Structure formats: C-alpha cells, structure tokens
Amino acid sequence: MDEDVQLMARPMPGANPMASMLQSVFADLDSRIEERWTAGNLSHGFWRTGGIPALTPVDTLREYGFWQGKAVLEKGLSGQVSVALIGGHTRIGVFLPNRLLEGMSTWGESLTDAVARAHDGLPASIIRRVGGDTLFDRIFTEAPFSAEWLLRCAADGNAKDILVNHLAWRVIDLWESALRVVMSQQSHDLGIILHSAKPLPPIITESLPLTIQDVYEVQPGHWVTIVTLTAGSRLSQPAVPAREELGPSALEAQLQMMLPDHGITVQKDTSA
C-alpha cells in the first residue's frame, strides 16, 4: 500500500518543470514566428525580408528541447531550421537544398561560404552536406543559452522572456539572412537595378511589393540598389495593368512620386 502511495505521489512526466518551461518557450517562439510573417505589412516586406518564405513550426519532442520550422521554397524544394535547446550546447541549424547553393554570390564568393557567414560575419560552427541539403549549424554556449540560464528559466519568468527574445531573434535572423544571400544571387541575374542620388530608405518595401537585395554606392552621389518583385508582381506591362503587375516604368514613376528628392531611375535593361 505504501508503495502505491509513493508511486501516486511522484510527479507525472508532463509536470516536470523543465519540460513545461521548454514547451512554453517554444510556444512563444511559434507566436513570434507567426507574427514575423503575418503581422501588418510584414507579410509584404520589411527591410530586406520581403519575399523570404515563411517558416512554419512543426510538431517535435518539445519537452526535450527540440523545435523545428519548415518552409516551402522554389521548385518544390524545402528548407528547415532546427533547434536543440539543451543548455550549454544549444544548437540552431539551417538546412538549405544543395541546388540553391550552386554558383557564386554577388560578392564573388561561393554561396555556401556566403550563407555560412550571413548571420554575423562569422562562419557557422559546422557546415556539412546531409543528403540533398547543406546544414549550417551554430552552437551557443553563453547565456541565455547556457545550462545555468536554462535552469534559471524554470523558476524565473523574466529569465524565460529573455531567452525567448534571444532565441526568436536568432532563429528568424539565421533563416532570413541565409535566404537573403540566396536571393541576392538570384537577383544578380533577374533583379531590377535602381539608380539614385541617395540611398533608398527601407520603408519602400512597406509600400511597394519589393525585396531589397543589394545596395552600394558606386561613386559619391550615385547609389545602386538591386531589388526583386515579391510574389504576385510581374515585369510585364499590358495596356491596362492589373494592380498586382508592376513594370519598370510604373515602378520608376511610383518611386519618383514617393521620393521626389532622390533622383530615382530604373535601369530598363537589367542585363547591362
């Protein structure tokens, strides 16, 4: 009888404070991920994130510290972000199809190397091919990803909020920065080239269906910005263009109206 009482007194697996905390952290991460791509104008574009495919959280063994988010890319391909939040050796990995990493970036280095450094200028901790994908794996050992901080989160809501903020930023930025590099290579071949007397403010991606891919000053007072049209836009110019269609001349007119003091022109022949 005493043994039965002792068994009943033991906490159930779902009542484990650490497991509950991890599930709460990942639930908050889900919300941040959803908000990043669906809140307001973020679904159309913000800074350089306009056409980047949204991550969709998937079901994993979250109570053990594992989280995944997947995204549908072009031509039926898919990408993924995986998190192992285990404290002291926390890992966040980005998986991208090898087919999207062929060729060189607009900066003259291999796309693999460019993606590996896109987050903070430092190479990923581990870079390796896994089947048809390449894994860019980063390892975090300092607070708030340390084992000590993770233990603190189980009893301290403020510590957990700090962890969520850092984790959300890392996951989102690792994904977006990697995709920006890949898309910059695509824009090198298919992008629209804008010339202006001043650097264009990122707010243009809130008003127009654009993604900024690259910006540089070729000489004082002459800026070049490479952009691509986001989903739903086209470069064609029929006699009566639909709302979602935006040709070079129409784009130039809208940009000049928005920023009359920037001296904006669109390079009509993007192969030049």
N, C-alpha and C positions, 0 to 999 in steps of 0.2 A: 504494500500500500504506500509506504514511504517513497519507494522508487517511483511509483506512478505520480505522486505529488511533485517530486523533483523534476520529472520529465515535463509535467504541465507547467512548471514554473520557468522553464528555460525559454528564452525569447525565440520566437519564430524567425526564420531567415529574413522575412520581409521587415522585421522590426529592428534589424541591425542598423545602428545609427550611421555608420559609414555608407552602407548600401543606400539608405534613404537619402543621405546627403548627395551622393553621386547621381542618383536619379533626379533629384531636384536641380542639380547643376545642369544636367543635360536637358531637362525640360525647359529651363531658362534659355539654354543655348538654342533649342528649337525655336523659341519665340523670337530671339534675336535674328536668327537666320531667316525666318519668315518675314519679319519686319524689314529686313535689309532689302528684300526684293519686291515687297508688296506695299509698303507704306508710301502713300503720296506719289510724288514724282520719281521716287527711287526706281519704280518699275520701268520708267522711260530712260533714265540715265542720270548719273550723278558723278561729277568729276570724270574719271576715266572708266567708269564701270558700266556704261550704258548697255551694251549688247552682251554682257557676260552671262552665260546660262546660270540660272538659279540653282543653288544646292537644295536638295530635298532630303531631310533626315529620314533614316530608315531604322527599323527595329533591330536592336542588338542586345547583348548582355550588359545593359547599362549599370546594373547593380554591381558589376565587377569592374567598372571603369571604362567600358568600351562604347564608342559612339561612331557613327558613320553618316555621311551625307553624300548623295549621288546627284549627278546632273547629266542630262542628255545633251550631247554635243552634236556637231555637224555630221552628216552622212551616216547616221545610225550609231555613231561612236558614243562612248560614255566616259565620264571622269568621276573621281571619288576623292573625298577627304576622310581619313580615318584618324580617330583619336584614341590613345591609350592613356587615360588619366590615372596613373598608378602611383604618382608621387615619387620624387627623387629621380625618376627616369621616365618622365612624361613624354610621350611621342605624338607628333602630329605629322601625318604623311599625306602627300598629294599624289594621286595616281592619274597619269595622263596617257592616252594612247600613243604608242610609238609613231604612228602615222602622222600625228600632228606635230611631231618634234623633228621632222626632216627639214633639212636646209639650214639657212643662217638667219640670224636676227637682223634687224635694221642697223645694229651696231657692229656687225661684222664678226660676231662670234656664233658658235653653234647654238641652236635653240635650247638644247639640253642644258648647256652651261648658263645661258641667259635665264632660263626658268629657275635653275638652282640658286641663283643669286638675286632673284627678283624681289624677295621679301625685304631684305635689309642689307643687301650688298655682299653678304657672306654666303658661301656655298652651303647647301644642305648638308646635314651630318652624314647622311647615307644617300647615295644615288645608285640605283640598280634596276635592271630590267626584270620584270616579273611577268612572264608570258608575253602578251601583246601590249603591256603597259610599262611605263617607267615610273618608279617610285622615287619621290623626293621626300625624304624622311628627316624630320628635325627632332632633336632631343633637348628637352628643357629640364634642368635640374635645380634652378634657383627659384626662390619664392616669386609668385604664389604657386609654382608648380612643384615645390619641394614636398617631401614626405611630411615634414613638420607642419607646413602650411595646410596640407590636406587634412591632417589630424585636427588641426585647429578649426577647420571649417565645419567639422561635425558638431561643434558646440557653439560656434560663433557665427551668427548670421551675417555680420559685417564682413568677416573674412571670406565667407562664401560669395558675397556680392562682388568682392574684389576679384576673386578667382573667375567668376562668370564674366566680368568685364574683360579681363585679360584673355581668357580662353576664346570668347566671341571675337575679339579683335584679331587674335592670331589666326583662327580658322578662316574668317572672312578675308583677311588680307593675304594670307598664303594662297587661297584659291583665286582671288581677284588678280593679284599681282602675277601669278603664273599664267592665267588666261590672257592678261593684257599683253604679255610677251608674245604669246602665240598669235594673238590677233594683230599685233603690230607687224609681224611677219606677213600676215595676210594682207594688211593694209598697204604694205610696201608694194604689192602687186596690184591691189584693187582699190586702194584708198583714194579719197578726194583730197587734193592739195589746196590749201588756203594760204594766200599771201596777205600780210597785214603789216601796218606800221607799228602796231603794238601787240603784245601777247594777248591772245583771246582769253577772256575770263571763263572759268569752268561753268558758269551759270548758263552758257549757251546750250549745254546738254539737258537743261531742265525745260527749255522752251522748244528745242528742235530735236528730232529723232537722230541724234548723232552720238558717236563714241569717239572721244579724242584718243588717238593712238600715239602720236609723237609730236613734240614741239621743240623747235630750235631756232636760234637767231643766226641767220646766215651772214648778216652784217648789221652794223648799227642802224636801227630803224627799219629793218626788214626781217619779219618773222615768218616762219613757215610752220603750218600746223597740218598734220595729216589726220583726217577723220574718216570714219566709215558710217554709213547709214545703218540704223538699227532695224530690227525686224519690222516688216510692213512698209518699208520705204523702197523706192526704186529710182534709178537714174534716168529712166525714160521720160520723155516729155510729150505726151499725146496732146491733141488740140485742146481738150478740156481735161486737165489733170485732176485725178481724184485727190482727196485730202491727204491720203497716205503716200502719194507719189511726190517726189521732190527731185527735180532735175538740177543741174549745175547752175543755170541762170536763175531759177527760182530760189535756190539756196543762197546764191550771191545777193539777190535782192533782199531777202529776209535778213541776212546778216548785216547788210549795209543799213537797213532800217533800224535794226536793234542796236547797232554800234556805229553810228554815223561818223565818229571821230577816229575810227580805227583803220580807215583806208583799205577795206577788205575786198579782195578779188579772188575768184575761184579759177584755178588753172584748169582750163577746159580739157586739154589733152593730158590726161594723167600718166601717159607713157613717156612724156617728155622729160 
